[in-house]
Amino acid sequence: MKHSRYTAARWAALVLFCLVLAPWSRGAEVNLLAFGDWGQTNSPAQQATAKQMAAYARGGVKFDAALTLGDNFYSKMPGGVADKRWQVEFEQMYDAKALAMPFYAALGNHDYEPGKTEAELAYAKQHPDSRWKMPAKWYRVEIPADKPVVSVLVLDSNYPLLPPKRAMSKAEWAAQLAWIKAELSKPRPGKWVIATAHHPVFSNGQHGDTKKIADEWGPLFTEHKLDFFLCGHDHDLQHLEVAGWPTSFILAGGGGAKIRPMKLDAHGPFSRSLNGFFHLQLTETEAHGKFIAVDGKVVHEFTRSAAGKVKVVATTGKDKAKGKDAGEDK
């Protein structure tokens, strides 16, 4: 009898392990898709990039979320929350079956054109069943919600007086800065913390580095060892590792706007003027990043350990700098 009770207890423990503990012993996994600078009316590049995203997802990747990195809609949106562009450039553009995941959106400078910020916030509120998610100008998301592997801070990088002077107020900028400090100071619920925004901290592209963000956000990112910072603004694809910074910088501004030549080649290991998107896979022990160009080719791939060690798996390198002045983003 004693032996039977022991055997039953062992079977119960085995069942519990298989149902609850085994998936975590193998390592939880989160897959994120990131792209910015995309909402171009009738843009062949946006259409081609969106199709490639869907094809890539149908190839076997189950994405948990998409991170849009600003400049979600270029040019005017006269219909606001009811504008037809919502259907044409978002709901119908990104295959609802292959890309059935929440799209957590950040604001870009073009999203601050008259009426558009309000429309993007209102659309999320009025259409809770839509994939479009923007609960506030800046916000936090845990993925997955119950047992997070990654915390995502979606930030608004449109600081006051940013050229071409479409930006948040000084009071909002100060409030967000305090919020970032508070959020990064919290204990990590998972292994990874990443931030998304529109403007780059560092970039080889047309706009170059953004000193204001480096000066004000940089000390917080460094102190709290932010793992990844994902952004757009420059219309290209970049992976930059910068001496003295614990953060890996990802620029995925190839979502559909016209690409531009590289202004610099100072940072590395990867910077190319290409349309495309970024896939970030996160486990309990390692991050695996891939840049996929609009033609479906993997143009750069790397890993990053939980301790911050980065290893390039394969790369097509850096475009040669053209040395053009940045000017305003029009």
C-alpha positions in Angstrom: 0.0 0.0 0.0 2.8 2.4 0.9 4.5 1.7 -2.4 1.2 2.4 -4.3 0.8 5.8 -2.5 4.4 6.7 -3.4 3.9 5.8 -7.0 0.7 7.8 -7.2 2.5 10.8 -5.7 5.3 10.5 -8.2 2.8 10.4 -11.1 1.0 13.5 -9.7 4.3 15.3 -9.5 5.2 14.3 -13.1 1.9 15.5 -14.4 2.3 18.8 -12.6 5.8 19.2 -14.1 4.6 18.5 -17.6 1.7 20.9 -17.4 3.2 23.7 -15.5 6.9 23.6 -15.0 8.3 21.9 -18.1 7.7 24.8 -20.5 9.6 27.1 -18.2 12.4 24.6 -17.7 12.9 24.6 -21.5 12.8 28.3 -21.4 10.0 30.7 -22.2 10.2 32.5 -25.6 8.9 35.8 -26.8 9.1 36.9 -30.5 8.8 40.6 -31.4 8.6 42.3 -34.8 9.7 45.9 -35.0 9.5 48.5 -37.8 9.1 52.3 -38.1 8.6 55.0 -40.7 5.9 53.2 -42.6 2.5 54.9 -43.1 2.9 56.1 -46.7 -0.2 56.3 -48.8 0.1 53.9 -51.8 3.7 53.3 -51.1 5.1 50.3 -53.0 7.8 49.9 -50.3 5.3 49.8 -47.5 3.2 47.2 -49.4 6.2 45.0 -50.2 7.6 45.2 -46.6 4.2 44.3 -45.2 3.9 41.3 -47.5 7.3 40.2 -46.5 6.4 40.4 -42.8 3.4 38.2 -43.4 5.4 35.7 -45.4 8.1 35.6 -42.7 5.5 35.0 -40.0 3.9 32.2 -42.1 7.3 30.6 -42.2 6.8 29.4 -38.7 7.5 32.4 -36.3 4.7 32.9 -33.8 5.0 36.6 -32.9 3.8 37.8 -29.6 3.7 41.5 -30.5 4.7 44.1 -33.1 6.5 47.3 -32.0 5.9 50.3 -34.4 8.6 52.9 -34.0 6.9 56.1 -35.0 6.0 58.0 -38.2 3.0 55.7 -38.3 1.2 58.0 -40.8 2.8 60.5 -43.1 0.9 63.4 -44.7 -2.6 64.5 -43.6 -5.3 62.5 -42.0 -8.4 64.7 -42.4 -10.8 62.1 -41.2 -9.1 61.6 -37.9 -10.2 58.5 -36.1 -12.6 57.6 -39.0 -10.1 58.3 -41.8 -10.0 55.6 -44.5 -6.2 55.4 -44.0 -6.8 53.2 -40.9 -8.1 50.5 -43.1 -5.9 50.9 -46.1 -2.6 51.5 -44.4 -3.0 49.5 -41.3 -5.8 47.0 -40.9 -5.7 45.7 -44.4 -2.0 46.4 -45.1 -0.8 44.0 -42.3 -2.2 40.5 -42.9 -4.7 39.9 -40.0 -4.2 36.2 -40.0 -0.4 35.9 -40.4 0.2 39.0 -38.1 -2.5 38.3 -35.5 -0.8 40.1 -32.6 -1.0 43.5 -30.8 0.8 46.4 -32.5 2.2 48.6 -29.7 2.7 52.0 -31.3 5.1 54.8 -30.5 4.7 58.4 -31.8 7.0 59.9 -34.4 7.4 63.6 -35.4 5.0 63.1 -38.3 2.4 61.8 -35.9 2.5 65.2 -34.2 1.1 66.9 -37.3 -2.3 68.5 -36.7 -4.9 66.1 -35.3 -2.9 62.9 -35.8 -1.7 62.2 -32.3 -5.3 62.6 -31.0 -6.6 60.3 -33.8 -4.0 57.6 -33.0 -4.9 57.7 -29.3 -8.6 57.8 -30.0 -8.5 54.9 -32.5 -7.0 52.6 -29.9 -9.6 53.6 -27.3 -12.6 53.4 -29.7 -11.5 50.1 -31.3 -10.4 47.9 -28.4 -10.6 44.8 -30.7 -8.2 46.3 -33.2 -4.5 45.2 -33.2 -3.6 48.9 -32.9 -2.6 49.6 -29.3 -1.7 53.1 -27.9 -3.2 53.6 -24.4 -1.1 56.8 -23.9 1.8 58.8 -25.3 4.1 56.7 -23.3 3.3 53.4 -21.5 4.6 50.0 -20.3 3.8 46.5 -21.5 4.8 43.2 -20.0 5.1 40.3 -22.5 3.6 37.8 -21.7 1.4 39.5 -19.2 1.2 36.7 -16.7 4.8 35.6 -16.5 6.8 38.3 -18.2 10.0 37.5 -20.2 10.4 41.2 -21.3 9.2 44.6 -20.1 8.7 47.1 -23.0 8.7 50.8 -22.3 7.1 52.6 -25.2 8.4 56.2 -25.1 7.7 59.5 -26.8 11.0 61.0 -28.0 9.4 64.2 -29.5 11.0 66.5 -27.1 10.2 70.3 -27.1 11.7 72.4 -29.9 12.7 69.3 -31.8 13.0 70.3 -35.5 10.7 70.7 -37.3 9.0 71.9 -34.1 6.3 69.3 -33.8 6.6 68.0 -30.3 5.2 67.4 -26.8 5.1 70.2 -24.2 8.0 70.8 -21.8 5.7 69.7 -18.9 5.0 66.4 -20.7 8.7 65.9 -21.4 9.5 66.4 -17.7 6.7 64.1 -16.6 7.8 61.4 -18.9 11.4 61.7 -17.8 10.3 61.1 -14.2 8.1 58.2 -15.3 11.1 56.6 -17.1 13.2 56.9 -14.0 10.5 55.3 -11.8 9.8 52.5 -14.2 13.5 51.5 -14.7 14.0 51.6 -10.9 11.4 48.9 -10.4 12.5 45.3 -9.9 12.5 43.4 -13.2 9.6 41.0 -13.5 11.4 39.2 -16.3 14.9 38.8 -17.8 14.8 41.7 -20.3 13.9 45.4 -20.3 13.7 47.2 -23.7 12.6 50.7 -24.7 11.1 51.9 -28.0 10.8 55.4 -29.4 11.0 57.2 -32.7 14.3 59.2 -32.5 17.7 57.4 -32.3 20.2 57.9 -29.5 22.9 56.9 -32.0 22.7 56.6 -35.8 24.8 56.4 -38.9 21.9 57.7 -40.9 20.8 61.0 -42.2 19.9 62.6 -38.8 22.9 61.2 -36.9 23.0 61.0 -33.1 20.3 62.8 -31.0 22.3 64.6 -28.2 19.2 65.6 -26.2 18.0 62.0 -25.8 21.5 60.7 -25.1 22.0 63.4 -22.4 18.6 63.0 -20.7 17.7 59.3 -21.2 21.2 57.9 -21.5 22.2 58.1 -17.8 19.0 56.2 -16.9 19.6 53.6 -19.6 23.2 53.1 -18.4 22.4 53.0 -14.7 19.7 50.4 -15.1 21.4 48.5 -17.9 18.6 48.8 -20.4 19.1 45.8 -22.8 17.7 47.2 -26.1 16.6 50.6 -27.5 14.6 50.3 -30.7 13.8 53.3 -32.8 13.3 54.6 -36.4 13.4 58.2 -37.8 16.3 57.4 -40.2 14.9 55.4 -43.0 17.3 52.4 -42.9 18.3 49.4 -40.8 21.0 49.5 -38.1 22.5 47.6 -35.2 24.9 49.7 -33.2 27.1 48.8 -30.2 28.6 51.9 -28.6 31.6 51.8 -26.2 30.6 52.6 -22.6 26.9 51.8 -23.2 25.3 48.6 -21.9 22.5 48.9 -24.4 22.2 47.4 -27.9 20.8 50.1 -30.3 18.4 48.9 -33.0 17.2 51.2 -35.7 14.4 49.7 -37.9 13.2 52.7 -39.9 12.7 50.7 -43.1 9.0 50.1 -42.9 7.9 51.8 -46.1 9.2 55.4 -46.4 11.8 56.2 -49.0 15.3 55.0 -47.9 18.2 57.5 -47.6 22.0 57.0 -47.9 24.1 56.8 -44.8 25.6 60.0 -43.5 28.1 58.2 -41.3 29.8 54.9 -40.8 31.3 55.6 -37.4 29.2 53.1 -35.4 28.8 49.4 -36.0 28.5 46.5 -36.6 25.6 47.0 -39.1 24.0 49.9 -41.0 22.4 49.6 -44.4 20.0 51.8 -46.4 17.3 49.2 -46.9 13.6 48.7 -46.4 12.8 45.9 -44.0 12.1 45.0 -40.4 13.6 43.5 -37.3 12.8 40.3 -35.5 13.8 40.0 -31.8 13.5 36.6 -30.1 14.0 36.6 -26.4 14.4 33.6 -24.0 15.4 33.3 -20.4 19.0 33.2 -21.4 19.6 34.8 -24.8 18.3 37.4 -27.3 18.5 36.6 -31.0 18.1 39.5 -33.4 17.6 39.4 -37.2 17.1 42.1 -39.8 15.1 41.0 -42.7 15.2 43.1 -45.9 12.2 43.7 -48.1 13.3 40.9 -50.4 13.2 38.4 -47.6 17.0 38.1 -47.1 18.5 38.1 -43.6 21.0 41.0 -43.8 22.3 40.9 -40.2 21.9 38.5 -37.4 23.3 38.5 -33.8 22.9 37.1 -30.3 23.1 38.9 -27.0 23.4 37.0 -23.7 21.4 38.0 -20.6 24.8 39.3 -19.3 25.1 41.6 -22.2 27.7 39.8 -24.4 26.9 40.4 -28.1 28.0 38.1 -30.9 27.5 38.7 -34.6 26.3 35.5 -36.3 26.2 36.9 -39.9 26.2 40.3 -41.4 26.3 42.3 -44.7 28.2 45.1 -42.9 27.9 48.8 -43.3 27.1 51.1 -46.2 29.9 53.6 -46.9 29.2 57.0 -45.5 27.9 59.6 -48.0 28.5 62.6 -45.7 25.3 64.4 -46.5 23.9 67.0 -44.1 20.8 65.8 -42.3 18.5 68.8 -42.5 14.9 68.6 -41.4 12.7 65.5 -41.6 10.0 66.6 -44.0 
